[in-house]
């Protein structure tokens, strides 16, 4: 299991779910500017850009961040943070917090699940999480894509107003726009991220290269971030563009992907790769390290409470 020594008692489901959601929020707070830069690079090249923004070009991760700070102010790097934190509490709690339990369900409670079972568990919790948290992701992406420039009308002015406006103008389908590419993307991300973290950490411990502590968690999380970015980047770009698009621009996620291929070429699918990797690698490190420590802290607190004699 993720973050569990063979001799340890598994933490309760509630501890894993709360630890996962909290750890993911901590990771989002640290890495959100990289995620915003990734979104801006991914949507660059689309035709639906306001005249005032057409001369602004983003180049590279830190060039994008620098341009945003210069033209829109430092607060622009955290556009969509509220929706992002809402997303992580709904999303990471399910996809990471339920992973061990779903894996155990598929194995009938047996230990040492094979790679196929781990992939199936990762895909399952990833799909479940997207189904619940999709509206928060739509709002987050649209806020991150929104440019705070003079002469450019703001699409949304607040998080709750964004939910209301999307529902009023696009209906429930608008709030769940891009669900299919997002399920595909997050099934890929979740199974790759969790399974590779699981396997890298297991290999490190089995070969006694490190003990089960912070350096081991750091190496495992960073390796998982790189593998995940390589596999999931094309789907991530399609998901971002499709969710950010106004009604009628694309007929479907597949049409969005085809338009990208024919008009911009295959390299368009890896737009924003470096910020994606920097963001996912650093996000994984912060999240998994926080997740491991929060689980242990909660288990220690639980044992202390249980050991306290009742008055």
N, C-alpha and C positions, 0 to 999 in steps of 0.2 A: 504493500500500500504506500501511497505518497506520504513521505515524511514519517514512516513508522518502522521502528526496529522490530525484529521478529519476537523479542521478549516483551514488548510493550502491549498494554491493553489498548484496543482501538478507542479513540475518543468518541463520545456520543455524536449522533447526527447533528444535533443542535449546535454543538461546539464547532464542528467542521463547517457548517453552513455560515455561522456568524463570523468565524475566523476568515473564511474565504472572501466574504463580502467586504469585511473591514480591511483586509490586506489589499484587496483590489482597489478600494478607494484610496488607500495610502499611495499605491503605485500610480494611480491616475493623477493624484495631486503633484507627484514628482515629475511625471513624464508627459503631461498634457500638452505643453508647447510643441513637443516633437510630433504628437498625434495631429495637432492642428496644421503643422507644416506639411505633414504627409498628405492630409486632405487637400490643401491648397495645390500641392504639386500634382496630385492625382486628377484634379478637375481642370488643370491648366490645359488650354487647347480647345475647350468647349466654345461653341459659338455664342451661347447665351450669357455674355458678359457685358456689363454696363459700359458705356463709352468712357466714363471717367476712370475705369479700371483697365482699359485695353492696353495702355502703355506700360502697365506694371508687369514685369516678368520675374518669375521666381527661379533662382538657380541654386540648386543644392540645399541641404538641410539648413545650415547656419545662414546661408544667403537669404533663404526664405524667411527665417526668423528675424533677421536684421531688417529686411525690407518691410515686414509687417510692423515691426516696432517703429520704424522711421515714418511710414505712411499712415499707420492706424493707431499707433500707441501701444505700450506694453500690455495693456488689458486685452487686446485683441488675441493674444496667445492663449487666453483662457476663455474665449468664446465657447459657450456650450458646456462649461464645467458642471453646472447644476444638473443638466440632463445626463452628463457623463457619470456623475456620482450616483444618480438615480439608477442609471443603467447597470453600473457595477454591483450595486446592492441587490438588484433583481437578477442580474445575469451571472456574475461570478459565483454568487451564493449557490446557484443551481449547478452550473457546469463544472465547478471545481469541488464545491461542498458535497455534491451527491456522487462524485466519480467513484470513490471507494465502495460505496454501498451498491451502486449499479454493477460494478465489476464483480462484487461478491455475489450479487443476485444471479448474474450470468454463469458463475462457476459453481453455484449451489453451495456457497459458503466455504469453498476450498481455497487454500492459499496458492501462491505461485501461478497466477493466471498467465496463459500464453499471450503472445503478441496480438493474435486475432481477437481474443476476448477483450484485451485492453483497448484496441482500436474500436471495437463495437461499443464498449462502455463510453469512450470519449465521444464518439459520434452521437450516441443517444443523449447524453447530458448536454452536449452542444446544441442539438436540435431542440431539446426541451427548453433550454435557456432562451434561445432566440424567439421561440413562440410566445414566451411571456414578456420579454423585454424589448421587442422590436420597436414600439412607439418611442421609447427613450433614445434608441439608436438613431432613428430618423431625425428627431429634433436635434440631437447632438451634432450630427453631420451637417445639417442645414445651418446651424449656428456657426460651426467652424468654417463653412464655406462663405458665410456672409461677410462682406467687406465693409468696414466702418470708414467710408470715405465721403468727402463732400461731393455732392452731385450724384451719389448712389443711394437710392431709397433703401431703407432698412426693411428687410423681408419680415423680421420678427423683432419685437421689443422686449420680450420676456419669455421665460420657459413655459409658464402656464398659458400665456397668450398664444404661444406657438402651437401647443397641443390643441387649443380651442380653434384656432384659425385653420389648421390642417384638417381637423374634423369637419368644420363648417364648409370649407371649399372643396375638399377632396374625399370626405366621408371616412368611414372606418378603413377603407382600402388605402387611403393616404397614409394613415398611421402605421399600417402594416406593409407599406410599399417596400419592395425589395426583399420581402421575407424569404423567397426562394434562393436568391443568390447569397443572402445573409446566412441562411441555414447551411447552404453548401460551404460557404466560407468558414463559418464557425464550427461546423462538423470537422472540416479539415484542420482548422486551427486547434480545436480542442483535443482531437485525437492525436495530432502531431505533437502539440505542446505537452500534454500530460503524459502521453506514452513515451516520448523521447526523454522527458524529465525523469520519469519512472525508471527507464532502462539505463540512462546515463548514471543516475544515482546508484542504482542497483549494481552496475558494473564497477563503479568506484569503490563501493563498500565490499563487494565480493572479492575484489583484487587487493583489498586493504591499502588502496592508494591514499585514502583520507578516512577520517572518522566521520560519523554522522553529525556534522556541525556546520557552522556558517560557511567556511571555504568550500565544502562539498556542495552545499545548497547553491552557492554562487556559481560554481563551474557548471553544475547540472542545469541551472536555469538559463545561463547564457548560451550554452550549447543548444538547448531546446528552442530558444528564441531565434537563433540563426536558421535552424532546420525548418522551423515553422514559417519564417518569412519567405524562404525560397519556394516553399510549396504553395502557400496561400496568397501570395502577392497578386497574381492575375485576377483571382476571384474578388479580392479586396478592392481593387481598382474599379471593377465593374460594379460592385455593390455600392461604393461611394458615389460614383457618377449617377447611377440609376436612382438612388435614394434622394440625391440632391436635385435631380432634374425636375423642371416644371411639368405639369400635365401635358401630354401630347408629344413631348420631345422624343421619347422612345416608346415603342409599343410593348416592349418586354425587356427583361434582363438579357435575353439572347440577342435581341435586336440591338441593344446597347453595346454588347460585346462585338457584334458584327460591324456596327458603325465605327467603333474604335479601330478594328482590324483594317477595314477598307480605307478609312480616311487618315489614320495616323500610323498604321503599321503595327507589327507585333511588339515593338519596344514600348508601346503605350501601356501594355499590360504590366510593365515593371516601372512605370512612373512612380516616383516617390519611394523607390526601393530602399535607399539609404536611410531616410527618416523612418521608414517602416521597420528596418532592422534595428536602428538605434533605439527606436521607441519600444519595439517588442522585446529586444534583448534587455534593455534597462528595466522595462516594465516587469518582465519575468523575474529578474534578479530581485527587485524590490518586493514584488508580490509573493514569490515563493519563500524568500527569507522571512518576510513579515508573517506569512501564513504558518510556517513552521514554528516561529517563536510565539505567535499568538495562541496556537493550539496548545503548546506546552504550558504557557502561562495560564490559560483557562483550565487545563487539566490540574495544574498545581492548586489553583484557587478552588476548584471543585472538591479536590481531596481535603483541603483545609476546612472547607465548609462542612463536609461529611464527617470529618474527625472532631468537629466542635460538639461537645456534649449539649444535648437539649436541656434548657432550663426547666 
